[in-house]
Amino acid sequence: MSPDAVKPLISIEEAREFVLGSCSVGEPRRIDLARATGYVLAQDVMSAEDVPPFSNSAVDGYAVRACDVEVASKDAPVSLGVVGEVAAGAAPIVALGAGQAIRIMTGAPMPTGADCVVMVEDTEFTGQRKLFDGSQMVKIFRAARTGDAIRGVGDDVHSGDMVFHARTEIRPSVAGVLASINCRQPLVFPAVRVCVLSTGDELIDDGSVLAPGQIRESNRTMLLGMVNAAGALAVDYGIVVDDEATLERVLRQAAEECDAIVTSGGVSMGDYDVVKSVLSRIAEMRWMQLAIKPAKPFAFGLLKSTTGREIPVFGLPGNPVSSLVSFELLARPTLRMMAGHAPAAWDRATILAIADSALPRSPDGKVHYQRVIAQFKDDGRLHIDSVRSQGSHQLAASALANALAIVPNGDGVAVGGEVPTIFLVS
């Protein structure tokens, strides 16, 4: 499709449906659990083991029989002969009989004959030395019932339990559970490698003094961080000079090495830009005008690799705030979908917030995404304040914004009005 053909505005929902429908997840693979955090499970995980695999003590104390201590109290303690000790990782070698106790540590297996544990704070060892032959006594100051302070076999997970469903992200706590059931190589969706590049002879990022007409590169730096924050793997392809042959070579290289490509700039109506010229020629691109502000111009397409893979290309607008908004609304959910996340995890949370300052706008047929500072207040509601400047080029003015207020077409939102708000923090 010609990038400069006059096009009607399309809704963000239509653009999103098109982009998501053009992409897919990668082929699942097994990965060592030690480096699996951040990946997404590609299949349900069933446990083949009980966790814990044996009954064990939940506290440091004494393993006893409940019937021996059922009348114990602070005023009338029960004395028991200590016949052994068992630590975590050790196997009990002494069975418990009537009137006896065994010193036990947290996590240690329960001895045969014991049916409860009294924690050490409710006891007093009265012997002179640790000779656990029954001659040394312990006073029990609290009654206990069968099962007290014992973790039973399978208390956490039973063999055969469904532990995690497919499309669960492996957070550190999930990795810990997988380790506990001996799932050492979970089947996961591959991480999405994303080429991020910027183009322009005017851009520099080497810290040197600006020459006339030069500006410091910022979009690429921002987008590299946003890609990583989305859970993908950002690959920095640097600044590409304004030369079609050079840009084509870099893009084709990225199509061989990465799973997606993100560029910024050169997608507006009427622009002549090497990005637009090259992508129109080597990829199947759709050049869009979205009914939103900022981030009206947006391009998306597929670039074929030499192996036939279709690599998604996100052409984001060049204005920094427009680039940020475009990434959040379109690129981020797509990258998370490609990484295998469940649909509920593609987008950030949207919460109905109360405007503590007015969010003015004029009717123009577009939905406005205004940068705001959001915080929960004593009433339990999310409240928002607009940042000082809303220009699409004013990134510094928006740097402290932690949310986007979705202001519908019309005259804006008055103080005290309610407005859907996208949190930009996880």
Secondary structure by P-SEA (a helix, b strand, c coil): cccccccccccaaaaaaaaaaaccccbbbbbbccccccccccbbbbbccccccbbbbcccbbbbbccccccccccbbbbbbbcccccccccccccccccbbbbbcccccccccccccccccccccccccccccccbbbbbcccccccccccccccccccccccccccccccaaaaaaaaaaccccccccccbbbbbbcccccccccccccccccccccaaaaaaaaaaaacbbbbbcccccccaaaaaaaaaaaaacccbbbbccccccccccaaaaaaacccbbbbbbcccccccbbbbbbbbcccbbbbbbbbccccaaaaaaaaaacaaaaaaaaaccccccccccccbbbbccccccccccbbbbbbbbbbbccccbbbbbbccccccccccccccccbbbbccccccccccbbbbbbbccc
